[in-house]
Amino acid sequence: MNRSERITGASAGTDSRITGCVITYNEESVIETCLRSLSVCDELLVVDSHSTDRTREIAARCGARVIERDWPGYRSQKQFAVNEATYDWILFLDADEQLSPELAAEIEALKAQGLGRYAAYDIPFLSSYFGRYLRHGDWHPDHHIRLFDRRRASFGGYEIHEKVVVRGPVARLRGSILHDSYTSLEDQLAKLARYARLMGEAMYASGKRGSWAQVFFNPLWRFFRAYVLRRGFLDGWRGLAVALIEANYVRQKYLWLLILQRLARERARQNATGAPDRH
């Protein structure tokens, strides 16, 4: 992101048609709400990873163009959707997200003026947790670039926790994306355990190396930052639960990284000596 500005106007005279993109796998319970909120878009595109429920059927019924594709990773799947879009302006949502009415109206007004003054737009998020929106901690305020010109932006970073990399000026919108975070505690714990493994593998593959100090102290910092510095305690038991669970995610991520590098070291020693490492 080059800079973040409040919107004061945009230049007209450019094509501001938007493709709304969503990647899916077994999202039948949320995909209709997500797609209906994207009425500001001129095209809906869903890239589905062989769902076994009614996701593709519901998406098609909502007017989306549906592409079925093997799963290569979050970043690669999202960039594939960007490349397949009809229009250059992309509005990307996850299936458990939706535009607030205020955000939809704000984007509609910007389209009428012309989006092209900026390369991308940074959007605030409001995430619910067991029936209530969190307004403190690591989840708030939270901003992500979700509306962008694909000629000046693309997905980068790791395959998991991917991000939009922008080449040009960025503005910040006022309306929020509403995020229904998890369907249950089991869902949250399972997803974060999977993300921790994938992130540990991605970090290792990129050449990063971990330590026992990171395993012990990084989760403590994550909890302190979310619960104390960012006042997660003001969200009551929900704020405490989120801070504890996300600190545990950090611990698992660095533990995966450390284990992978230790196993690689043992294999290298074994290959060098021709004998198994029993330590």
Backbone torsions as a table, in degrees:
resi	resn	phi	psi	omega
1	MET	NA	124.3	-179.1
2	ASN	-78.9	-43.3	179.0
3	ARG	-163.1	159.4	179.9
4	SER	-126.2	124.3	-173.8
5	GLU	-131.1	154.1	169.6
6	ARG	-76.5	144.6	-177.7
7	ILE	-74.7	127.3	173.5
8	THR	-122.0	-0.6	-178.6
9	GLY	149.5	163.9	179.8
10	ALA	-142.8	155.9	-177.2
11	SER	-80.4	139.3	179.3
12	ALA	-88.7	179.8	173.9
13	GLY	91.9	9.0	177.4
14	THR	-121.2	158.7	178.7
15	ASP	-74.4	113.0	-177.1
16	SER	-108.5	21.5	174.4
17	ARG	-68.0	143.4	-170.9
18	ILE	-122.8	138.1	166.8
19	THR	-101.0	124.0	174.3
20	GLY	-89.1	122.8	-174.2
21	CYS	-115.0	139.7	175.9
22	VAL	-142.7	135.2	170.5
23	ILE	-103.1	144.6	-171.2
24	THR	-140.1	156.0	164.8
25	TYR	-157.7	111.8	179.4
26	ASN	53.1	62.0	-176.7
27	GLU	-117.6	29.0	-173.7
28	GLU	-60.7	-26.2	-177.5
29	SER	-77.5	-17.0	-173.9
30	VAL	-128.1	-16.0	-169.5
31	ILE	-65.4	-34.3	-178.9
32	GLU	-66.5	-44.2	178.2
33	THR	-60.1	-42.4	178.6
34	CYS	-59.9	-52.7	-175.3
35	LEU	-68.5	-38.0	178.5
36	ARG	-61.7	-30.9	-179.8
37	SER	-72.9	-15.3	-177.6
38	LEU	-92.3	31.2	-178.7
39	SER	-64.5	-17.5	177.5
40	VAL	-71.1	-15.6	-176.4
41	CYS	-85.2	152.8	179.5
42	ASP	-92.4	-12.5	176.1
43	GLU	-150.2	143.4	173.4
44	LEU	-115.2	129.9	-179.5
45	LEU	-128.5	124.2	176.8
46	VAL	-117.0	125.4	173.8
47	VAL	-107.3	113.7	-171.6
48	ASP	-110.7	138.4	-177.5
49	SER	-99.2	58.9	175.1
50	HIS	60.4	52.4	176.3
51	SER	-57.8	145.8	177.8
52	THR	-101.8	1.7	175.9
53	ASP	-107.5	-153.4	-174.5
54	ARG	-96.4	21.5	-176.0
55	THR	-55.6	-51.8	-176.4
56	ARG	-64.5	-39.4	179.6
57	GLU	-63.0	-45.3	-179.4
58	ILE	-66.1	-41.9	179.9
59	ALA	-61.5	-43.9	178.9
60	ALA	-63.9	-38.0	178.9
61	ARG	-65.1	-28.4	178.4
62	CYS	-83.0	2.2	177.3
63	GLY	93.9	9.9	-178.4
64	ALA	-82.7	147.4	166.8
65	ARG	-83.8	123.5	-172.4
66	VAL	-110.6	127.8	175.0
67	ILE	-117.1	128.4	176.9
68	GLU	-97.9	130.8	-173.2
69	ARG	-151.6	143.8	174.9
70	ASP	-58.9	154.6	-176.5
71	TRP	-86.5	116.6	177.9
72	PRO	-102.8	-8.3	-171.9
73	GLY	128.3	158.8	-174.6
74	TYR	-61.7	-51.6	-177.0
75	ARG	-60.8	-47.0	-176.6
76	SER	-66.9	-38.6	-179.9
77	GLN	-67.4	-40.1	179.8
78	LYS	-68.2	-39.8	178.8
79	GLN	-67.8	-34.3	174.8
80	PHE	-59.4	-45.0	178.7
81	ALA	-60.8	-42.8	177.7
82	VAL	-58.8	-44.2	-178.4
83	ASN	-67.1	-29.6	-177.5
84	GLU	-85.8	-10.7	-177.3
85	ALA	-64.3	148.4	178.0
86	THR	-73.9	-38.3	-174.0
87	TYR	-107.6	157.6	-175.7
88	ASP	-77.8	-26.9	176.4
89	TRP	-84.5	128.0	-174.6
90	ILE	-118.1	133.0	171.3
91	LEU	-119.6	111.7	-171.5
92	PHE	-107.2	128.5	173.2
93	LEU	-126.2	150.2	163.8
94	ASP	-80.9	160.4	-173.4
95	ALA	-64.6	-25.2	-179.9
96	ASP	-94.8	21.7	178.6
97	GLU	-120.9	160.7	175.9
98	GLN	-153.3	153.5	174.9
99	LEU	-75.0	135.3	170.5
100	SER	-70.0	155.5	176.7
101	PRO	-56.4	-36.0	179.4
102	GLU	-65.2	-40.9	179.6
103	LEU	-68.5	-41.9	178.9
104	ALA	-59.9	-42.1	179.1
105	ALA	-67.0	-37.3	179.8
106	GLU	-65.4	-43.2	179.1
107	ILE	-67.3	-38.9	178.2
108	GLU	-60.2	-42.2	179.6
109	ALA	-66.8	-39.1	178.6
110	LEU	-66.0	-38.0	177.4
111	LYS	-59.3	-40.0	-178.7
112	ALA	-65.3	-31.0	179.4
113	GLN	-85.2	-29.8	-174.7
114	GLY	112.8	123.1	-175.8
115	LEU	-82.0	-15.0	-163.0
116	GLY	-70.5	-4.5	178.5
117	ARG	-65.1	-28.9	-179.5
118	TYR	-117.0	156.9	177.1
119	ALA	-84.2	-24.0	-176.5
120	ALA	-162.8	165.0	-179.3
121	TYR	-130.1	128.0	179.7
122	ASP	-89.4	131.4	-170.9
123	ILE	-123.3	131.6	176.3
124	PRO	-72.4	150.5	178.8
125	PHE	-113.9	147.1	172.6
126	LEU	-129.1	111.9	-172.4
127	SER	-106.2	133.8	176.7
128	SER	-94.5	149.2	179.4
129	TYR	-140.9	110.7	-177.3
130	PHE	50.5	50.2	169.6
131	GLY	89.2	3.9	-179.8
132	ARG	-142.3	139.7	178.5
133	TYR	-74.7	136.2	176.6
134	LEU	-89.8	133.1	-175.9
135	ARG	-122.2	15.7	178.0
136	HIS	-146.3	-176.8	177.9
137	GLY	73.9	-162.7	-178.0
138	ASP	-70.5	-18.0	-176.9
139	TRP	-87.2	-9.4	-178.1
140	HIS	-156.0	131.8	-4.0
141	PRO	-75.6	142.0	-178.2
142	ASP	-132.8	131.7	-177.7
143	HIS	-130.8	143.0	175.6
144	HIS	-143.0	149.0	174.1
145	ILE	-80.9	116.6	-179.6
146	ARG	-126.0	-16.0	177.8
147	LEU	-115.9	118.4	-174.3
148	PHE	-156.1	160.2	175.7
149	ASP	-90.5	115.7	-174.6
150	ARG	-66.4	-14.8	175.7
151	ARG	-75.1	-16.4	-178.1
152	ARG	-127.9	13.4	-179.3
153	ALA	-158.5	154.2	178.6
154	SER	-159.6	166.2	178.7
155	PHE	-80.4	133.5	177.2
156	GLY	-135.2	-163.8	-178.9
157	GLY	81.7	-158.1	179.3
158	TYR	-77.6	167.0	174.7
159	GLU	-62.8	-31.6	173.0
160	ILE	-111.3	148.1	-172.0
161	HIS	58.9	42.8	176.9
162	GLU	-67.1	164.1	179.3
163	LYS	-146.8	158.7	177.0
164	VAL	-87.2	123.4	177.9
165	VAL	-99.3	123.1	-171.4
166	VAL	-111.1	139.7	175.1
167	ARG	-115.9	81.3	-177.7
168	GLY	149.8	-179.6	-176.2
169	PRO	-71.7	147.0	-178.2
170	VAL	-123.3	135.8	176.1
171	ALA	-113.3	159.5	-179.4
172	ARG	-111.5	129.8	176.9
173	LEU	-87.9	165.8	-177.6
174	ARG	-99.2	-38.4	179.8
175	GLY	-67.8	158.4	-172.8
176	SER	-108.8	152.3	162.0
177	ILE	-88.3	128.4	-179.9
178	LEU	-93.1	126.9	-175.2
179	HIS	-118.9	118.3	172.3
180	ASP	-88.9	98.8	-161.1
181	SER	-64.4	-58.0	-175.6
182	TYR	-141.7	148.6	-179.8
183	THR	-81.3	-23.0	-178.7
184	SER	-163.8	168.5	175.9
185	LEU	-64.4	-38.6	177.8
186	GLU	-60.8	-40.9	178.5
187	ASP	-62.6	-44.7	-179.9
188	GLN	-62.1	-48.4	-177.3
189	LEU	-64.9	-40.4	-179.4
190	ALA	-67.0	-43.7	-179.5
191	LYS	-63.5	-44.5	-177.8
192	LEU	-69.7	-32.5	175.2
193	ALA	-64.8	-40.8	178.1
194	ARG	-67.6	-42.0	178.8
195	TYR	-63.2	-39.1	-179.7
196	ALA	-62.3	-43.2	178.3
197	ARG	-63.8	-47.7	-179.3
198	LEU	-62.8	-39.4	-179.6
199	MET	-69.6	-40.3	176.1
200	GLY	-60.5	-42.4	178.1
201	GLU	-65.1	-41.2	180.0
202	ALA	-66.6	-41.0	178.0
203	MET	-62.7	-44.0	179.5
204	TYR	-62.9	-44.5	-178.9
205	ALA	-63.2	-28.5	-179.7
206	SER	-84.3	-1.1	177.8
207	GLY	99.4	-0.6	178.5
208	LYS	-73.3	150.1	178.4
209	ARG	-131.4	146.5	-175.3
210	GLY	-110.5	178.7	180.0
211	SER	-147.0	163.2	176.7
212	TRP	-64.9	-30.4	177.7
213	ALA	-60.8	-40.8	178.0
214	GLN	-65.7	-37.9	179.2
215	VAL	-61.9	-38.6	-176.8
216	PHE	-86.3	-45.9	-167.8
217	PHE	-93.1	-31.3	179.8
218	ASN	-61.8	-40.6	176.0
219	PRO	-63.4	-36.2	178.5
220	LEU	-63.3	-42.0	177.8
221	TRP	-65.2	-41.5	-179.8
222	ARG	-60.5	-43.8	179.3
223	PHE	-65.2	-46.5	-177.8
224	PHE	-62.4	-41.8	179.8
225	ARG	-62.4	-47.1	-175.7
226	ALA	-72.1	-45.7	-170.3
227	TYR	-84.9	-33.7	-176.1
228	VAL	-104.2	-60.9	-174.8
229	LEU	-64.1	-40.4	179.8
230	ARG	-98.4	13.2	169.5
231	ARG	58.2	40.8	175.5
232	GLY	-60.5	-23.7	179.5
233	PHE	-61.1	-22.4	179.3
234	LEU	-71.9	-13.8	174.8
235	ASP	-91.2	13.5	175.0
236	GLY	67.2	-145.8	-177.2
237	TRP	-63.8	-29.5	177.6
238	ARG	-63.4	-42.9	178.9
239	GLY	-63.9	-38.8	178.0
240	LEU	-67.2	-43.8	-179.7
241	ALA	-61.5	-45.4	-179.2
242	VAL	-64.0	-43.6	-179.6
243	ALA	-62.3	-42.2	179.9
244	LEU	-67.4	-44.6	-176.3
245	ILE	-68.7	-39.7	179.9
246	GLU	-72.9	-29.9	172.7
247	ALA	-64.9	-38.6	177.3
248	ASN	-66.0	-34.9	174.6
249	TYR	-59.9	-43.9	178.9
250	VAL	-62.0	-42.4	178.0
251	ARG	-60.2	-46.1	-179.9
252	GLN	-64.1	-39.4	-179.0
253	LYS	-60.5	-48.5	-178.8
254	TYR	-74.3	-27.0	175.0
255	LEU	-67.5	-41.7	175.1
256	TRP	-59.4	-45.8	-179.8
257	LEU	-60.1	-44.3	-178.3
258	LEU	-66.6	-42.8	-179.8
259	ILE	-64.4	-42.3	179.5
260	LEU	-60.8	-42.5	-178.6
261	GLN	-72.4	-33.9	177.0
262	ARG	-67.3	-41.7	178.1
263	LEU	-63.6	-41.0	178.4
264	ALA	-63.3	-39.2	179.4
265	ARG	-65.1	-41.1	179.1
266	GLU	-65.8	-39.4	178.7
267	ARG	-65.7	-39.3	178.6
268	ALA	-64.9	-39.2	178.9
269	ARG	-66.9	-39.9	179.4
270	GLN	-64.8	-42.3	179.1
271	ASN	-65.0	-32.3	-178.5
272	ALA	-74.6	-34.4	-175.4
273	THR	-98.8	-20.0	-177.3
274	GLY	78.1	8.3	-179.0
275	ALA	-128.2	146.9	179.3
276	PRO	-66.1	143.9	176.8
277	ASP	-85.0	117.4	-177.0
278	ARG	-103.2	8.8	-178.7
279	HIS	-87.9	NA	NA
